[in-house]
Amino acid sequence: MTRPPSLLQQAHRILENHLHNGDIAIDATAGNGHDSLFLARQIAPAGLLYCFDIQSTAINATHNRLFAADLRHVALLIQHSHAQMAEHIAPEHHGKIKAIMFNLGYLPHGDKTIITQPDSTLLALNVAAELLAPAGILTILAYPGHPGGENEAIRVANWCYQLNSENFGVKTINSAEHKDSAPRLFIVQKLTATA
Ligand SMILES: C[S@@+](CC[C@H](N)C(=O)[O-])C[C@H]1O[C@@H](n2cnc3c(N)ncnc32)[C@H](O)[C@@H]1O
């Protein structure tokens, strides 16, 4: 029996059909650089990818992965919290970002005590909603299964569903695994320029 696609694979499929060469995108949680590499491939050679992470280990891993794929030149790597994203994105790119990915939680194979925090995640989501281009897509993968993760997933869900439905479309995709602790994917699409 073939396994259903993971939530991460589903996020990638949605963005694969949405992104093109020359687009601007953000990886808000660069981690080991897998999502950054995916995004860079979609928008290269003419696009620009902003990658954020608070850990130098993650920034280094992302650098190495992009470099190995000959895509390092497409990305700006920024070791700062995504809550401060707006300050690091060129003013002329505000409102022009085609896709923003958040992959919450801790760095796989890294320090599991350093995790995304609901307060800064929500601050960053507010900024992300502003930065998106019309029709731009925000994907948020939340993991309720680790300590602190459940609260964060609930806060993210509440944030998504308080968005003005005239300005944003929201969809939640649950894991095939029907457990409260299973990951959840939130897809938010900006519908208008004024949101
Ligand atoms: C699940 S990992 C990301 C996985 C990554 N997207 C990949 O493809 O490998 C979550 C990452 O979020 C980072 N993180 C935690 N708090 C953050 C913050 N406030 N701003 C930016 N990154 C943060 C962690 O350091 C960790 O590397």
The ligand as an SDF file (V2000), in Angstrom:
LIG
                    3D

 27 29  0  0  0  0  0  0  0  0999 V2000
   11.4090   22.2100   12.4240 C   0  0  0  0  0  0  0  0  0  0  0  0
   12.8430   23.2040   12.3250 S   0  0  0  0  0  0  0  0  0  0  0  0
   12.7660   23.7960   10.6570 C   0  0  0  0  0  0  0  0  0  0  0  0
   13.0560   22.7640    9.6190 C   0  0  0  0  0  0  0  0  0  0  0  0
   13.5240   23.3660    8.2980 C   0  0  0  0  0  0  0  0  0  0  0  0
   12.4800   24.1260    7.6440 N   0  0  0  0  0  0  0  0  0  0  0  0
   14.1410   22.3600    7.3540 C   0  0  0  0  0  0  0  0  0  0  0  0
   13.7310   22.2670    6.1910 O   0  0  0  0  0  0  0  0  0  0  0  0
   15.0800   21.6670    7.7790 O   0  0  0  0  0  0  0  0  0  0  0  0
   12.4110   24.6530   13.2470 C   0  0  0  0  0  0  0  0  0  0  0  0
   13.4900   25.7200   13.2580 C   0  0  0  0  0  0  0  0  0  0  0  0
   12.9190   26.9280   13.7720 O   0  0  0  0  0  0  0  0  0  0  0  0
   13.9690   27.6540   14.3560 C   0  0  0  0  0  0  0  0  0  0  0  0
   13.4310   28.7280   15.1900 N   0  0  0  0  0  0  0  0  0  0  0  0
   12.9930   28.6890   16.4770 C   0  0  0  0  0  0  0  0  0  0  0  0
   12.5660   29.8950   16.8720 N   0  0  0  0  0  0  0  0  0  0  0  0
   12.7550   30.7410   15.8160 C   0  0  0  0  0  0  0  0  0  0  0  0
   12.5230   32.1340   15.6150 C   0  0  0  0  0  0  0  0  0  0  0  0
   11.9870   32.8820   16.5730 N   0  0  0  0  0  0  0  0  0  0  0  0
   12.8380   32.6640   14.4110 N   0  0  0  0  0  0  0  0  0  0  0  0
   13.3860   31.8900   13.4160 C   0  0  0  0  0  0  0  0  0  0  0  0
   13.6200   30.5630   13.5580 N   0  0  0  0  0  0  0  0  0  0  0  0
   13.3150   29.9980   14.7380 C   0  0  0  0  0  0  0  0  0  0  0  0
   14.7390   26.6020   15.1130 C   0  0  0  0  0  0  0  0  0  0  0  0
   16.0460   27.0580   15.4040 O   0  0  0  0  0  0  0  0  0  0  0  0
   14.7030   25.4160   14.1290 C   0  0  0  0  0  0  0  0  0  0  0  0
   15.8730   25.3850   13.3480 O   0  0  0  0  0  0  0  0  0  0  0  0
  1  2  1  0
  2  3  1  0
  2 10  1  0
  3  4  1  0
  4  5  1  0
  5  6  1  0
  5  7  1  0
  7  8  2  0
  7  9  1  0
 10 11  1  0
 11 12  1  0
 11 26  1  0
 12 13  1  0
 13 14  1  0
 13 24  1  0
 14 15  1  0
 14 23  1  0
 15 16  2  0
 16 17  1  0
 17 18  1  0
 17 23  2  0
 18 19  1  0
 18 20  2  0
 20 21  1  0
 21 22  2  0
 22 23  1  0
 24 25  1  0
 24 26  1  0
 26 27  1  0
M  CHG  2   2   1   9  -1
M  END
$$$$
